[in-house]
Amino acid sequence: MVDPSLNSTALPRAATGLGMSSGTMTLAASIATLLLAASMLGTGSLGDLRGRRKVLLWGAVATVVGCLVTALAANGAVFLIGRVITGIGTAAAFGMSLAIIPLLFHRHELPRAFGIWLGVQGIMIVVACVGGGGLVTHFGWRVGYVVVPVIGVIATVWAYLTVPDSRAERARRFDTVGVLLAALALICLIEGFSQVGAHGWLSPVTLGLMAAAVALFGLFAAWERRVDEPAFPMELFTSRPFVAAIVVGVVFNLGNAAVTMQYPLMVQQTLGKSAFVSSIVIAMFGVGSIGGAFGAGAFQTRRGTSDRVMFVSGLGFIAVGLLTMAFTTEHTPLWLFLATSTVIGFGVTWAQNPQSAVMMRSAPPSMVGSVGAVKPAVGQMGMGLGLGGLIPVVSSFTAASSGTPQHAAARGFGLGMLLVAVLLVAAALIIWRMMRPQPDDRAAAVQGQGTAQPVEQPSEAA
């Protein structure tokens, strides 16, 4: 979670120092994220088949190597190679950390376990936002990319000593075709969303990428239903809680994107604040996410609150924060941006905590790695939709507003936040209806209460 924050801070200086073209810099900004999403299903399947601990450790090592290559790069090409290695390694390490957790805890303990998991991520994001900028400013961009290797080496040794191994009980073949189809579909979809901000929804590039993504996802679904040993259990898409968790993941990332992309633009360009002040606004989002993660985990574990209520209340927190900014002007005080950023961050992880638990509880024990790949993929889809979709929406609202440029920009921003808030409220109502208790839900819940998911083939060394 530290790498994307540090990369966004260090990349402009690295591009200048290495003489990157604008195209190379754009690719360097996105290629690790693209490969992270594209590699998730493949690394998840490898973990299920070859051992999740092995993939976790090798992924962490690859991330360390990738960041070191980036830090020592003498030109743009080597820099890109480092970002490619980092993206693939992060996919393996992140995906396996998600997949291993359900195998170590009872089902009713998962909200608290994922609360800690998400809370630590929030802490690291805050540290990266506040400390990363200082390191890059005072010691250069190369030092910024060394931070992840230092953390990664410590984490890898710790994981080697403590994490048990597990894998699917029954050996099966690696679904190469399914993994490649999913990877290509995600690359086209996420890149298509990124083109929306640059060229609009109706540009040939955007439409071509979106059409390719739809076609590839269709081929992936058809192949997975046809093949005897699929990479992903497609029957999960008939589960209401699993589908609801996917919808929630896309929607709360719209709120995430609104803060991470639109808030800094407003604070710097319209309010006239510095980049450092803007980074504090984003850091407050991280502070809120820490509270939401730890709070949701403890609250749901102690009180037994349903996932349905957690989902809807989390989206409600985000909607309230965005609605507060719907009437923004060029004179809106900075403290309101700080406060709503904190509230939105709280709501994101308040909803994300049960989302993680629902998705991983739904996974067959032999395919937790493959199912775990869905969560970051959904997150990238939501962020891509938010980052790409909000730019033309806010720009069009700004162009239609009268008054000074600052007033028009503030009005466009406010209407954009109002639109996202309305979408969140609509999604919350859909989730509330989708997750209505059914007659057989209570019996299933009682049957599963207090049972741990089995850990397949534990390692004797661990």
Buried (B, 14 or more C-beta within 10 A) or exposed (E): BBBBBBBBBBBBBBBEBBEBEEEBBBBBBBBBBBBBBBBBBBBBBBBBBBBBBBBBBBBBBBBBBBBBBBBEBEEBEBBBBBBBBBBBBBBBBBBBBBBBBBBBBBBBBBBBBBBBBBBBBBBBBBBBBBBBBEBBEEEBBBBBBBBBBEBBEEBBEEBBEEBBBBBBEEEBEBBEBBBBBBBBBBBBBBBBBBBBBEBBBEEEBBBEBBEBBBBBBEBBBEBBEEEEEBBBBBEBEEBEBBBBBBBBBBBBBBBBBBBBBBBBBBBBBBBEBEEEBBBBBBBBBBBBBBBBBBBBBBBBBEEEBBBBBBBBBBBBBBBBBBBBBBEBEBEBEEEEBBBBBBBBBBBBBBBBBBBBBBBBBBBBBBBBBBBBBBBBBBBBBBBBBBBBBBBBBBBBBBEEBEEEEBBBBBBBBBBBBBBBBBBBBEBBEBBBEBBEEEEEBEEEBEEEEEEEBEBBEBBEEE
